[in-house]
Each structure stands twice: as C-alpha cells, then as structure tokens.
Amino acid sequence: MVIVSGFLTGLSVGIYCLGICLPIFVPIILGQKRETKESFWLVLQFSLGRLLGYIFFGFMVSYLGLAIQSKIVHQIAGLTTLFLGLLMIGYSLGLLRWGDKVCASSFIWVKIPFLLGFLTGASPCPPFLASLGYVFNLQKVILGVLFFLMFFLGTSIYIVPLAFLGFLSKENIFQRIAQVSGIFVGIYFLFSSLRFLLRI
C-alpha cells in the first residue's frame, strides 16, 4: 500500500502546483530561448534535485520516527496527518484554496535548477506535509524512502509535459487526475491515522 499511496499522493500535488507553483518554477528553469536538448537537460537537473530532496526527507523523517519512541510525539504526528488528510479532501473538492505566495516568496530567488528542484522537495503543501507525518509513523526507513520515491514519480507526470508543451489550463485531464487522487489519498491518510491512533 505504501507504493500506491506514495504514487497517488504525488499525483495529488497537481492540485496545488499545476496552477500555482509550476508557473513560478518553470519560467525560472526555461526562462530563456533554448533548444529542446538544452531544455531537457535543465529539466533533468531540476528533477534530479527533486528526487534527491524527496529521498532525503523520506529517509530523515522515517529514521526520526523510528528513533523517537515517545508516544505523545507519534500521536501528534498521527493527528497532524489526519488533519492534513481532511485538508487534502477539502482542496480536492474545491472547498479550500492554497495560496500562491508560499511558492513565490520561498523559491523565486533560486536560479540553479538542481538546487531549485531540491528545495521544492520541502514545499509546504498539504500532500507533502501529510506525507511527512505518515512516513514518521511507518517505523521503517526503507518504507519511508520507497514512499517518497513513488511520490516523486507521481509528481513527475506534471513536470515533463509542462516543460515541453507549455502550461496546461486547470481544466484538463491532469487536474482531474490530481483531484481524484487527492480525494482518495486524503481519505487514506484520514483512516490510516485513525487506525494508528486507536492502536497506540
């Protein structure tokens, strides 16, 4: 289930980034006229940075979850994941909105594609934050890394077409996939957190 939930959580990121963060990131990466080969190389650097960022956070947070045996800390992580799961459902249904200033103010100064990719691994969007709480309570480092590897693959679906085909409008198949994924993952985080909290 870690593989599926990680991939779907990555897909759900499209709700927050497709119309908000990527229009900020992509011009930084592809802001000048370049040949396709050069643009591909820049996107590859950006993606490699993202991959290493997600693996880093997956490893560190799951390791801390394994090392910290405090029941209260794990309960807080479970409650946080539960709350963020509810937020994901709300955003996916269009009941809530995620501000664009978070991405703009945090990363607009970064000009190096690899570094930009790495830093976007720490974007404070609900799917990423909920994922941190989830892997913290997995109690296995390898599962935390695997979750974020699949998370990376899920988010990558939006990166390549946006880089080479231009920005896609919010009314497209990618956004629909993100919305459906967000609802399912939000429900999964909600019930997995409840199950965890009732068990400890």
N, C-alpha and C positions, 0 to 999 in steps of 0.2 A: 504493500500500500504506500510505502514511502516513495517509491519510484513514480507511481501515478499521481499522488498528491503533490509531489515536487514539481512535476511537469505541468499539472493543471494550475498550480499556484503561479508558475512562471507565465502561463498564458493569461492569467487574470490580471497581470501587471499592465496589460494593454489598456485597461480602463483608465489608469492613472497616467500612463506615459505616452500613449498613442497620440493624444490630442494636447498634452501639456508639456511633458519633459522632452520627448524626442524632437519637437520643433525647436527646442533650445539647444539640444546636444548636436543634432545632425549638421546644422549650419556651421558649428564650430569645427566639425570634422571635415565637412565638404564645402567650406565657405568660399573656396576659390575654384576656378575652372580647371579641371584635371581630366586626364584620360581615365578610361574605365579601369585600367590596370592599376593606376596610382590610387584611385578612389577605393578600389578593392583592398589594397594594401593598408590604407588608413582605417577602413572598417575592420579589417583583420586585427590591427593593433588595438583598436577600441574593444573588440570582442575578447581578445586575449586578456586585456586588463580586467574586463568584467568577469571572465572565467576565474582568474586568479583571486579576484576580490570575493566572489561568492564562495569559492573553496576555502579561502582564509576565514571568512566569517562562519561558515559551516563547521570548520574544524575547531575554531576557538570557542564558539558558543556551546557546541556539543561537548567539548572537553570540560568546560567550566560546569556544565550541567552534571557531568559525571563526577567531577572533583568536589563540587559543593553538595554536601549531603543534608543541608538544612531543609527541613520540611516546609518551613514558612517561605523560604525563597522559591521552592518549587511550586508552592501553592500560588504565590504571586505571579510566577511565570504562566501558570495554568490559567489564572483569572485574566491576565493580560491577553493571552491568546484567545480566550473566549470572547472578551470584549472586542478585540480586533476582528474576530470572525464575524461578529454581528455588524461591525462597520463595513466589512467587505460585502456582506449581503446588501446593506443599505446603499453603498456606492454602486453595486452591480445593478440594482433595481432603479437607480436614478433618484433615490430619495435623499442622497447626500452628495456633496461636491468636494473635491480635493483641490486646494488652492495651487496656483501655478507659481507663486512666489517662492515656494520651498525649493524647487529645482533651480529657478532663475538665480536666486540670491546665493545658493550654495556652490554652484559649479560654473557660473558664467565666466569666471576668471581663468579657468583651466584651458590651456591651448594644446597640451600634449595628448594625443588620442589614447595612448596606453594608460596614462595617469587618469584621464577623464573616465575611461572605462572602469578602472579600479575603484575610483571614488563613487561612481554611480552604483556600485555594489552596496553602498551604505545609504542609498536614497531612503528617506524616512516615509515610504509609502506603506499603507496598511498590509499588503501581502508580504512585504519583506519583514516588517516588524512582527507580524503574526508568525512568520516562519522561524524567527529567532526564538520566540517562546516555545514553539513546537519542538524544534531540534534540541533545545535546552533540556526538555523533559524526556527525550528519547533514550537517554542513558547509554548510548553507543555512538562513539565518534564516527565510525565508518558509515553509519546510517545518516548522521548529520551531513557529512561530506557528500554522500550519494544524493540526499535530498536537494542540496544546493547545486549539484551538478545537473540534475534534472530541471531545477528551477532556471538555470542558465539556458538550457536547451529550449525551454518553453518561451523565455523572453526573446531568444534569438530569432524566433519566427517573425518578429516585428522589425528587427534591425535591418536585415538584408534587403527586403523589398522597399523599405522606406529610404534606404540609402541610394538604391539604384533606380527606383521607379518613381521617386518623388513622394511627397506627403500624401497619405491617403485620408480621405474625409472620415469623419466619425461615423458616417452611415455606410459601413462596409462590412464585409464578411469577417475581417479581423476583429473589429469592435464587437460584433455579435458573439464571436468565439470567446473573447475576453469576458463579456458579460455573463455568459453561461458558465464559464469556468469559475468566475468569481463567486457566483451563487453556490455552486457545488462545493468549492473549496471552503467558502465561509461556513457552510453547514457542516463540513467535515471537521474543520477546526473547532467549531462550537461543540459538537458531540464528543470529539476526542478529548477536548479539555474537560468536559463534564465527566467523562468516564475516568480520566486521570485524577480529577479532584475527589471523586467519590471513592477511588481506590486507595488513596494515600491517607 
